[in-house]
Amino acid sequence: MAAARRGAGGPADRMKKLANAGLQALKARLVSRDRDELWLLLGTLVLLGVALIIVHLAGEVLDGDTLEFDRRILSSLRKADNPSQPIGPAWLEMAAFDITALGGPTVLGMAVLAVVGFLVLQGMYRNAAFVFAASVGGWLLNDLLKELFARPRPQVVPHLRQVMSLSFPSGHALTSAAIFLTLGALLMRVAERRLVKFYCMFVAMFATLLVGATRVYLGVHYPTDVLAGWLIGMSWALFCWLLERSLERSAGLKKERMEAER
């Protein structure tokens, strides 16, 4: 009996346990890698689909096919007897002014600088570079597209806010989508519980929708300007996320190869 016990706990059994543990670890790593590849593939497919929608929408706008729809929506948001007054209670107009400021360059710029500074102080340099590049890239993309399409601002109803730039796409919608969704994705990576992850992205998307909606309510953008801004901003945030995940995965694979060669 004693010999049997010694045999059961001998070197052969210990080697077997180590081999099983190593096999399980390798299996878990492969499953994680397959999951990452699946997310990258799905993200790429979504990005391509949204890009096709954006191209179709831009073509409709350039041809003037959306103008009647745009004018009808803008007119429906004003009082019939006084187009200078928006529909709804007085507090709604004041709330629109406050919400639309969240998508302006001043507020967004301050938020980005604050987040980037925090990440740098925490030593999270790659995340700081990711947020900074995605945000600045969104602003540059917006300016480029406005000059490319050169669509004048709507003159259907009086503007409730002063504007100076061109109309298509909506800069507030585009940059708020790019920055809010980028920050939402960053918070999702920090959060541990799945419910918290969904909450972070929901808040980012809801804030983006509110900012874009106020631009139409204030009469400074056509609805298709805002729709294009949402789609382009979301596409840019998704592209930056895919690029960052791809670079992270490549760095992880390189680290694995270096460890295996030791």
Stockholm file with secondary structure:
# STOCKHOLM 1.0

chainA/1-262         MAAARRGAGGPADRMKKLANAGLQALKARLVSRDRDELWLLLGTLVLLGVALIIVHLAGEVLDGDTLEFDRRILSSLRKADNPSQPIGPAWLEMAAFDITALGGPTVLGMAVLAVVGFLVLQGMYRNAAFVFAASVGGWLLNDLLKELFARPRPQVVPHLRQVMSLSFPSGHALTSAAIFLTLGALLMRVAERRLVKFYCMFVAMFATLLVGATRVYLGVHYPTDVLAGWLIGMSWALFCWLLERSLERSAGLKKERMEAER
#=GR chainA/1-262 SS CHHHHHHHTSHHHHHHHHHHHHHHHHHHHHHHHHHHHHHHHHHHHHHHHHHHHHHHHHHHHHHTTTHHHHHHHHHHTEETTEEEEESSCHHHHHHHHHHHHTTSHHHHHHHHHHHHHHHHHTTCHHHHHHHHHHHHHHHHHHHHHHHHHCCCCCCSSCCSSCCCSCCSSCHHHHHHHHHHHHHHHHHHHHCCSHHHHHHHHHHHHHHHHHHHHHHHHTTSSCHHHHHHHHHHHHHHHHHHHHHHHHHHHHHHHHHHHHHHHC
#=GC SS_cons         CHHHHHHHTSHHHHHHHHHHHHHHHHHHHHHHHHHHHHHHHHHHHHHHHHHHHHHHHHHHHHHTTTHHHHHHHHHHTEETTEEEEESSCHHHHHHHHHHHHTTSHHHHHHHHHHHHHHHHHTTCHHHHHHHHHHHHHHHHHHHHHHHHHCCCCCCSSCCSSCCCSCCSSCHHHHHHHHHHHHHHHHHHHHCCSHHHHHHHHHHHHHHHHHHHHHHHHTTSSCHHHHHHHHHHHHHHHHHHHHHHHHHHHHHHHHHHHHHHHC
//
